[in-house]
Amino acid sequence: PVLFSLCFFVGFGMAASFVLPDSILADIIDYDELLTGDRNEGIYTVVESNLQQYVEIIGGVVPNLLAGAFGFLSLGGCSCGCGVKCN
């Protein structure tokens, strides 16, 4: 029962992270139109997608750089791909 409830909450959070940014972006675009009188949804969607890409790049690179800085060796230090340190 604990695992099922944990899965439910994790799934709910993941679903919210996919749904909420787009609905908030729509509200921002509508509010900007109310203030300026112009529709600038192209600019907003490009900025949103670029920010997502930058976050994914930083989130993928920084942990690997930190792991390498602290001495992590991929494949156990093996150069042939077996996973055991080669002599």
C-alpha positions as CSV (number, residue, x, y, z in Angstrom):
1,P,0.0,0.0,0.0
2,V,2.8,2.4,0.8
3,L,4.5,1.8,-2.6
4,F,1.2,2.4,-4.5
5,S,0.5,5.7,-2.7
6,L,4.1,6.8,-3.3
7,C,3.7,5.9,-7.0
8,F,0.5,7.9,-7.1
9,F,2.1,11.0,-5.7
10,V,5.2,10.8,-7.9
11,G,3.0,10.3,-10.9
12,F,0.7,13.2,-10.0
13,G,3.8,15.5,-9.6
14,M,5.2,14.4,-12.9
15,A,1.9,15.0,-14.7
16,A,1.6,18.4,-13.1
17,S,5.1,19.3,-14.3
18,F,4.0,18.6,-17.8
19,V,0.6,20.3,-17.7
20,L,1.1,23.4,-15.6
21,P,3.9,25.2,-17.5
22,D,1.9,25.3,-20.7
23,S,-1.3,26.5,-19.0
24,I,0.7,29.2,-17.2
25,L,2.4,30.2,-20.4
26,A,-1.0,30.7,-22.0
27,D,-2.1,32.9,-19.2
28,I,1.1,34.9,-19.5
29,I,0.6,35.4,-23.3
30,D,-3.0,36.5,-22.7
31,Y,-1.9,39.0,-20.0
32,D,0.8,40.4,-22.2
33,E,-1.8,40.9,-25.0
34,L,-4.0,42.7,-22.5
35,L,-1.2,45.0,-21.5
36,T,0.4,45.6,-25.0
37,G,-2.4,44.9,-27.5
38,D,0.0,42.6,-29.4
39,R,0.1,38.8,-29.6
40,N,3.7,37.6,-28.9
41,E,3.1,33.9,-28.4
42,G,5.9,33.0,-30.8
43,I,8.5,34.8,-28.6
44,Y,7.2,33.3,-25.4
45,T,7.1,29.7,-26.7
46,V,10.7,30.0,-28.2
47,V,12.0,31.4,-24.8
48,E,10.2,28.6,-23.0
49,S,11.6,25.8,-25.2
50,N,15.1,27.4,-25.1
51,L,15.0,27.6,-21.3
52,Q,14.0,23.9,-21.1
53,Q,16.9,22.9,-23.4
54,Y,19.4,24.9,-21.4
55,V,18.2,23.4,-18.1
56,E,18.5,19.9,-19.7
57,I,22.0,20.6,-20.9
58,I,23.2,22.0,-17.6
59,G,21.4,19.2,-15.7
60,G,23.2,16.6,-17.9
61,V,26.6,18.1,-18.0
62,V,27.2,19.5,-14.5
63,P,26.7,16.2,-12.6
64,N,29.1,14.4,-15.0
65,L,31.7,17.1,-14.6
66,L,31.4,16.9,-10.8
67,A,31.6,13.1,-10.8
68,G,34.7,13.3,-12.9
69,A,36.2,15.9,-10.6
70,F,35.7,13.6,-7.6
71,G,37.4,10.7,-9.3
72,F,34.5,8.7,-10.8
73,L,35.8,6.4,-13.6
74,S,33.2,5.3,-16.1
75,L,33.1,1.5,-16.8
76,G,35.2,1.0,-13.7
77,G,38.3,2.5,-15.4
78,C,38.2,0.0,-18.3
79,S,39.0,1.1,-21.8
80,C,37.6,-2.0,-23.6
81,G,34.0,-1.8,-22.1
82,C,34.1,-4.9,-19.9
83,G,33.5,-2.9,-16.7
84,V,36.5,-4.2,-14.9
85,K,39.7,-2.2,-14.5
86,C,42.1,-3.4,-17.2
87,N,45.8,-3.9,-16.5
